Amino acid sequence: MIHPASRTSLAQLRAQLASLTAGLSGQDLVELSQQVHGVGNLLVEQPRLRRLLADTSTPAAARTSLLVGLLPTSVGASARELLSVLVGLRWSTAWDLADAVHLTADELLLTSAQHQSVLGTVEDELFRLERLMLVENELAATIDDAGAEPARRWALLKGLVAGKVNVVTETVLQHAVMNSRRRSIATAIGDLLESAARIQNEALARVTSASALTDEQQQRLAAVLTGIYGRKISVRVAIDPSIRGGLVIRVGDELIDGSVESRLHAVRAALAA
């Protein structure tokens, strides 16, 4: 989890990503993501290097020179340039730097999906899996078990998704499970969904309904939410009959609970007072 003070640097990095990756194909972005992800793993494994690269008392040029000098020849020019920019920014903690590297690797993968016109599919697959993790508590707890080997946790999740989802979906999920910095698969998927929406210049609305919404209803809801929030909203709908009616809508940290169950609860609470 990146600290609030580091989010300015993350925003600065994202603002430069388009120019740093200009002209790259979808496959180029996949390869770039792999290289950046490898450096992220290196930072997780090497605490001294992680601290040196995040030490803001050292000039940015010296930090980037140190990183570039350590990179293997297999890391291409695009990755070197991107990582140099990233390391040259100010991060609150050394872990924020490592997390930003991994987050950037995943966002490059999601951008590759956008280039291939499959980002919507990836979003849908991630959303369905997020809902499953919220319902299947025992499964989620097993995948999140910090005491289990990452390979074992990934084997469990891979058995669930292999051959059933897009290769980008499978790869970012593998990153989420194998990355020792992420303890909750639901949180990791949530971050990926937010990133996918951001790449499309949208905000994500997670909507829970007692029954299925038609395409027309979803479009109307998206239009209403877009008007409320002043930016394009992408709607993802999950069905939960237990709310009895109405909608529960979450956009970022904001919750709009218009469910019948919520209203009944309020009435019961008022009567009991």
C-alpha positions as a Markdown table, in Angstrom:
| # | Residue | x | y | z |
|---|---|---|---|---|
| 1 | Met | 0.0 | 0.0 | 0.0 |
| 2 | Ile | 1.6 | 3.2 | -1.1 |
| 3 | His | 1.6 | 6.0 | 1.5 |
| 4 | Pro | -0.3 | 9.2 | 0.7 |
| 5 | Ala | 2.8 | 11.3 | 0.5 |
| 6 | Ser | 4.2 | 9.1 | -2.3 |
| 7 | Arg | 1.1 | 9.4 | -4.4 |
| 8 | Thr | 2.2 | 12.6 | -5.9 |
| 9 | Ser | 5.3 | 10.9 | -7.3 |
| 10 | Leu | 3.1 | 8.0 | -8.6 |
| 11 | Ala | 0.8 | 10.6 | -10.3 |
| 12 | Gln | 3.9 | 12.2 | -11.9 |
| 13 | Leu | 5.1 | 8.8 | -13.1 |
| 14 | Arg | 1.7 | 8.0 | -14.6 |
| 15 | Ala | 1.6 | 11.4 | -16.4 |
| 16 | Gln | 4.9 | 10.5 | -18.1 |
| 17 | Leu | 4.0 | 6.9 | -19.0 |
| 18 | Ala | 2.3 | 7.8 | -22.3 |
| 19 | Ser | 5.5 | 9.5 | -23.6 |
| 20 | Leu | 7.8 | 6.8 | -22.1 |
| 21 | Thr | 5.9 | 4.1 | -23.9 |
| 22 | Ala | 5.0 | 6.0 | -27.1 |
| 23 | Gly | 5.3 | 3.8 | -30.2 |
| 24 | Leu | 5.4 | 0.5 | -28.3 |
| 25 | Ser | 3.1 | -2.3 | -29.5 |
| 26 | Gly | 1.0 | -4.5 | -27.2 |
| 27 | Gln | 3.7 | -7.2 | -27.2 |
| 28 | Asp | 6.4 | -4.6 | -26.5 |
| 29 | Leu | 4.4 | -3.5 | -23.4 |
| 30 | Val | 4.2 | -7.1 | -22.2 |
| 31 | Glu | 8.0 | -7.5 | -22.5 |
| 32 | Leu | 8.5 | -4.1 | -20.8 |
| 33 | Ser | 6.2 | -5.2 | -18.0 |
| 34 | Gln | 8.2 | -8.4 | -17.5 |
| 35 | Gln | 11.4 | -6.5 | -17.2 |
| 36 | Val | 10.0 | -3.9 | -14.8 |
| 37 | His | 8.4 | -6.6 | -12.7 |
| 38 | Gly | 11.7 | -8.4 | -12.5 |
| 39 | Val | 13.3 | -5.3 | -11.0 |
| 40 | Gly | 10.4 | -5.0 | -8.6 |
| 41 | Asn | 11.2 | -8.5 | -7.4 |
| 42 | Leu | 14.9 | -7.6 | -7.0 |
| 43 | Leu | 14.0 | -4.6 | -4.8 |
| 44 | Val | 11.8 | -6.9 | -2.6 |
| 45 | Glu | 14.7 | -9.3 | -2.2 |
| 46 | Gln | 17.4 | -6.7 | -1.6 |
| 47 | Pro | 16.6 | -4.4 | 1.3 |
| 48 | Arg | 19.9 | -2.5 | 1.2 |
| 49 | Leu | 19.5 | -1.7 | -2.5 |
| 50 | Arg | 15.9 | -0.8 | -1.9 |
| 51 | Arg | 16.9 | 1.7 | 0.8 |
| 52 | Leu | 19.7 | 3.2 | -1.3 |
| 53 | Leu | 17.5 | 3.8 | -4.3 |
| 54 | Ala | 14.8 | 5.5 | -2.1 |
| 55 | Asp | 17.2 | 7.6 | -0.1 |
| 56 | Thr | 16.2 | 11.2 | -1.0 |
| 57 | Ser | 19.3 | 12.6 | 0.7 |
| 58 | Thr | 21.2 | 11.2 | -2.3 |
| 59 | Pro | 20.8 | 13.2 | -5.6 |
| 60 | Ala | 18.4 | 11.6 | -8.0 |
| 61 | Ala | 21.1 | 11.3 | -10.7 |
| 62 | Ala | 23.2 | 9.3 | -8.4 |
| 63 | Arg | 20.3 | 7.0 | -7.5 |
| 64 | Thr | 19.4 | 6.4 | -11.2 |
| 65 | Ser | 23.1 | 5.8 | -12.1 |
| 66 | Leu | 23.3 | 3.2 | -9.3 |
| 67 | Leu | 20.2 | 1.4 | -10.6 |
| 68 | Val | 21.2 | 1.5 | -14.3 |
| 69 | Gly | 24.7 | 0.2 | -13.4 |
| 70 | Leu | 23.1 | -2.9 | -11.7 |
| 71 | Leu | 20.6 | -3.8 | -14.4 |
| 72 | Pro | 21.4 | -6.8 | -16.6 |
| 73 | Thr | 21.8 | -6.5 | -20.3 |
| 74 | Ser | 18.5 | -8.2 | -20.8 |
| 75 | Val | 16.7 | -5.1 | -19.5 |
| 76 | Gly | 16.1 | -2.9 | -22.6 |
| 77 | Ala | 16.3 | 0.8 | -23.2 |
| 78 | Ser | 12.6 | 1.5 | -22.6 |
| 79 | Ala | 12.8 | -0.2 | -19.2 |
| 80 | Arg | 16.0 | 1.6 | -18.3 |
| 81 | Glu | 14.4 | 4.9 | -19.1 |
| 82 | Leu | 11.2 | 4.2 | -17.3 |
| 83 | Leu | 13.0 | 2.9 | -14.2 |
| 84 | Ser | 15.4 | 5.9 | -14.2 |
| 85 | Val | 12.4 | 8.2 | -14.1 |
| 86 | Leu | 10.7 | 6.2 | -11.3 |
| 87 | Val | 13.8 | 6.0 | -9.1 |
| 88 | Gly | 14.5 | 9.7 | -9.6 |
| 89 | Leu | 11.2 | 10.6 | -7.9 |
| 90 | Arg | 10.7 | 11.1 | -4.2 |
| 91 | Trp | 9.2 | 8.2 | -2.2 |
| 92 | Ser | 8.1 | 8.3 | 1.4 |
| 93 | Thr | 9.6 | 4.8 | 2.2 |
| 94 | Ala | 11.8 | 2.3 | 0.4 |
| 95 | Trp | 8.7 | 0.0 | 0.3 |
| 96 | Asp | 6.8 | 2.7 | -1.6 |
| 97 | Leu | 9.4 | 2.6 | -4.3 |
| 98 | Ala | 9.2 | -1.2 | -4.6 |
| 99 | Asp | 5.4 | -1.2 | -4.6 |
| 100 | Ala | 5.4 | 1.6 | -7.3 |
| 101 | Val | 7.6 | -0.6 | -9.5 |
| 102 | His | 5.3 | -3.6 | -9.2 |
| 103 | Leu | 2.2 | -1.4 | -9.7 |
| 104 | Thr | 3.8 | 0.1 | -12.9 |
| 105 | Ala | 4.5 | -3.3 | -14.2 |
| 106 | Asp | 0.9 | -4.3 | -13.8 |
| 107 | Glu | -0.4 | -1.1 | -15.4 |
| 108 | Leu | 1.9 | -1.7 | -18.4 |
| 109 | Leu | 0.2 | -5.1 | -18.8 |
| 110 | Leu | -3.2 | -3.6 | -18.5 |
| 111 | Thr | -2.2 | -1.0 | -21.1 |
| 112 | Ser | -1.1 | -3.9 | -23.4 |
| 113 | Ala | -4.6 | -5.3 | -23.1 |
| 114 | Gln | -6.0 | -1.9 | -24.1 |
| 115 | His | -3.8 | -2.0 | -27.2 |
| 116 | Gln | -5.3 | -5.4 | -28.0 |
| 117 | Ser | -8.9 | -4.2 | -27.3 |
| 118 | Val | -9.4 | -6.7 | -24.6 |
| 119 | Leu | -9.1 | -4.5 | -21.5 |
| 120 | Gly | -12.9 | -4.6 | -21.0 |
| 121 | Thr | -12.7 | -8.4 | -21.0 |
| 122 | Val | -9.9 | -8.3 | -18.4 |
| 123 | Glu | -11.9 | -5.9 | -16.2 |
| 124 | Asp | -14.9 | -8.3 | -16.3 |
| 125 | Glu | -12.8 | -11.3 | -15.4 |
| 126 | Leu | -11.2 | -9.5 | -12.5 |
| 127 | Phe | -14.5 | -8.2 | -11.3 |
| 128 | Arg | -16.1 | -11.7 | -11.3 |
| 129 | Leu | -13.1 | -13.1 | -9.4 |
| 130 | Glu | -13.3 | -10.2 | -6.9 |
| 131 | Arg | -16.9 | -11.1 | -6.2 |
| 132 | Leu | -16.0 | -14.8 | -5.9 |
| 133 | Met | -13.3 | -14.0 | -3.3 |
| 134 | Leu | -15.7 | -12.0 | -1.3 |
| 135 | Val | -18.2 | -14.9 | -1.2 |
| 136 | Glu | -15.7 | -17.8 | -0.9 |
| 137 | Asn | -14.1 | -16.7 | 2.4 |
| 138 | Glu | -12.3 | -20.0 | 3.0 |
| 139 | Leu | -10.8 | -20.0 | -0.5 |
| 140 | Ala | -9.7 | -16.4 | -0.2 |
| 141 | Ala | -8.1 | -17.1 | 3.2 |
| 142 | Thr | -6.2 | -20.0 | 1.8 |
| 143 | Ile | -4.8 | -17.9 | -1.1 |
| 144 | Asp | -4.0 | -15.1 | 1.4 |
| 145 | Asp | -2.2 | -17.4 | 3.9 |
| 146 | Ala | 1.1 | -15.6 | 4.5 |
| 147 | Gly | 2.6 | -18.8 | 5.9 |
| 148 | Ala | 2.1 | -20.7 | 2.6 |
| 149 | Glu | 4.7 | -20.8 | -0.1 |
| 150 | Pro | 3.8 | -18.3 | -2.9 |
| 151 | Ala | 4.0 | -21.1 | -5.5 |
| 152 | Arg | 1.5 | -23.1 | -3.6 |
| 153 | Arg | -0.9 | -20.2 | -3.4 |
| 154 | Trp | -0.5 | -19.5 | -7.1 |
| 155 | Ala | -1.1 | -23.1 | -7.9 |
| 156 | Leu | -4.4 | -22.9 | -6.1 |
| 157 | Leu | -5.6 | -19.8 | -7.9 |
| 158 | Lys | -4.2 | -20.9 | -11.2 |
| 159 | Gly | -6.3 | -24.1 | -11.0 |
| 160 | Leu | -9.3 | -21.8 | -10.7 |
| 161 | Val | -8.5 | -19.5 | -13.7 |
| 162 | Ala | -6.1 | -21.3 | -16.1 |
| 163 | Gly | -7.6 | -21.5 | -19.5 |
| 164 | Lys | -10.7 | -19.6 | -18.5 |
| 165 | Val | -9.4 | -16.0 | -18.6 |
| 166 | Asn | -7.3 | -13.8 | -20.8 |
| 167 | Val | -3.6 | -14.2 | -20.5 |
| 168 | Val | -3.2 | -10.6 | -19.1 |
| 169 | Thr | -5.8 | -11.5 | -16.4 |
| 170 | Glu | -3.9 | -14.6 | -15.5 |
| 171 | Thr | -0.5 | -12.8 | -15.4 |
| 172 | Val | -1.6 | -9.9 | -13.2 |
| 173 | Leu | -3.2 | -12.4 | -10.8 |
| 174 | Gln | 0.0 | -14.4 | -10.7 |
| 175 | His | 1.9 | -11.2 | -9.8 |
| 176 | Ala | -0.7 | -10.5 | -7.1 |
| 177 | Val | -0.3 | -13.9 | -5.5 |
| 178 | Met | 3.5 | -14.3 | -5.9 |
| 179 | Asn | 4.3 | -10.8 | -4.6 |
| 180 | Ser | 5.0 | -11.1 | -0.9 |
| 181 | Arg | 3.9 | -7.5 | -0.4 |
| 182 | Arg | 0.2 | -8.3 | -1.1 |
| 183 | Arg | -1.5 | -10.2 | 1.6 |
| 184 | Ser | -5.1 | -9.9 | 0.4 |
| 185 | Ile | -6.1 | -11.2 | -3.1 |
| 186 | Ala | -9.3 | -9.2 | -2.9 |
| 187 | Thr | -7.4 | -6.0 | -2.2 |
| 188 | Ala | -5.0 | -6.8 | -5.0 |
| 189 | Ile | -7.8 | -7.4 | -7.5 |
| 190 | Gly | -9.5 | -4.1 | -6.3 |
| 191 | Asp | -6.3 | -2.2 | -7.1 |
| 192 | Leu | -6.1 | -3.8 | -10.5 |
| 193 | Leu | -9.7 | -2.8 | -11.3 |
| 194 | Glu | -9.0 | 0.8 | -10.3 |
| 195 | Ser | -5.9 | 0.8 | -12.5 |
| 196 | Ala | -7.8 | -0.6 | -15.5 |
| 197 | Ala | -10.5 | 2.1 | -15.1 |
| 198 | Arg | -7.8 | 4.8 | -14.7 |
| 199 | Ile | -6.1 | 3.7 | -17.9 |
| 200 | Gln | -9.4 | 4.2 | -19.7 |
| 201 | Asn | -9.9 | 7.7 | -18.1 |
| 202 | Glu | -12.8 | 6.3 | -16.1 |
| 203 | Ala | -13.7 | 5.7 | -12.5 |
| 204 | Leu | -15.1 | 2.3 | -11.5 |
| 205 | Ala | -18.5 | 1.9 | -9.9 |
| 206 | Arg | -19.1 | -1.5 | -8.2 |
| 207 | Val | -22.9 | -2.0 | -8.2 |
| 208 | Thr | -24.7 | -4.7 | -6.2 |
| 209 | Ser | -28.3 | -5.4 | -7.3 |
| 210 | Ala | -30.9 | -7.9 | -6.1 |
| 211 | Ser | -31.6 | -8.9 | -9.8 |
| 212 | Ala | -29.9 | -8.5 | -13.1 |
| 213 | Leu | -29.9 | -5.0 | -14.8 |
| 214 | Thr | -30.5 | -4.7 | -18.5 |
| 215 | Asp | -27.9 | -3.1 | -20.7 |
| 216 | Glu | -30.2 | 0.0 | -21.0 |
| 217 | Gln | -30.4 | 0.2 | -17.2 |
| 218 | Gln | -26.7 | -0.1 | -16.8 |
| 219 | Gln | -26.1 | 2.6 | -19.4 |
| 220 | Arg | -28.6 | 4.9 | -17.6 |
| 221 | Leu | -27.0 | 4.3 | -14.3 |
| 222 | Ala | -23.5 | 5.0 | -15.8 |
| 223 | Ala | -24.8 | 8.3 | -17.2 |
| 224 | Val | -26.3 | 9.3 | -13.8 |
| 225 | Leu | -23.1 | 8.5 | -12.0 |
| 226 | Thr | -21.1 | 10.3 | -14.6 |
| 227 | Gly | -23.2 | 13.4 | -14.0 |
| 228 | Ile | -22.7 | 13.1 | -10.2 |
| 229 | Tyr | -19.0 | 12.6 | -10.2 |
| 230 | Gly | -18.1 | 14.7 | -13.2 |
| 231 | Arg | -16.1 | 12.0 | -14.9 |
| 232 | Lys | -16.9 | 8.9 | -17.0 |
| 233 | Ile | -18.0 | 6.0 | -14.8 |
| 234 | Ser | -17.6 | 2.3 | -15.7 |
| 235 | Val | -20.3 | 0.2 | -14.1 |
| 236 | Arg | -19.7 | -3.4 | -13.0 |
| 237 | Val | -22.8 | -5.2 | -11.6 |
| 238 | Ala | -22.9 | -8.1 | -9.2 |
| 239 | Ile | -26.2 | -9.9 | -8.2 |
| 240 | Asp | -27.0 | -10.4 | -4.5 |
| 241 | Pro | -30.7 | -11.3 | -3.8 |
| 242 | Ser | -30.1 | -10.7 | 0.0 |
| 243 | Ile | -30.3 | -6.9 | -0.5 |
| 244 | Arg | -34.0 | -7.5 | -1.5 |
| 245 | Gly | -34.2 | -4.6 | -3.9 |
| 246 | Gly | -32.6 | -1.3 | -4.8 |
| 247 | Leu | -28.8 | -0.8 | -5.4 |
| 248 | Val | -25.6 | -0.6 | -3.4 |
| 249 | Ile | -23.0 | 1.5 | -5.3 |
| 250 | Arg | -19.4 | 1.9 | -4.4 |
| 251 | Val | -17.2 | 4.4 | -6.2 |
| 252 | Gly | -13.7 | 4.5 | -4.7 |
| 253 | Asp | -14.1 | 5.0 | -0.9 |
| 254 | Glu | -17.7 | 6.3 | -1.3 |
| 255 | Leu | -20.7 | 4.0 | -0.6 |
| 256 | Ile | -24.3 | 4.8 | -1.8 |
| 257 | Asp | -26.5 | 2.2 | -0.1 |
| 258 | Gly | -30.0 | 2.4 | -1.6 |
| 259 | Ser | -30.9 | -1.3 | -0.9 |
| 260 | Val | -34.2 | -2.3 | 0.6 |
| 261 | Glu | -32.4 | -4.3 | 3.2 |
| 262 | Ser | -30.6 | -1.2 | 4.3 |
| 263 | Arg | -33.8 | 0.8 | 4.6 |
| 264 | Leu | -35.4 | -2.0 | 6.6 |
| 265 | His | -32.5 | -2.1 | 8.9 |
| 266 | Ala | -32.8 | 1.7 | 9.5 |
| 267 | Val | -36.5 | 1.3 | 10.2 |
| 268 | Arg | -35.9 | -1.6 | 12.7 |
| 269 | Ala | -33.2 | 0.5 | 14.4 |
| 270 | Ala | -35.5 | 3.4 | 14.7 |
| 271 | Leu | -38.3 | 1.3 | 16.2 |
| 272 | Ala | -35.9 | -0.3 | 18.7 |
| 273 | Ala | -34.6 | 3.1 | 19.9 |
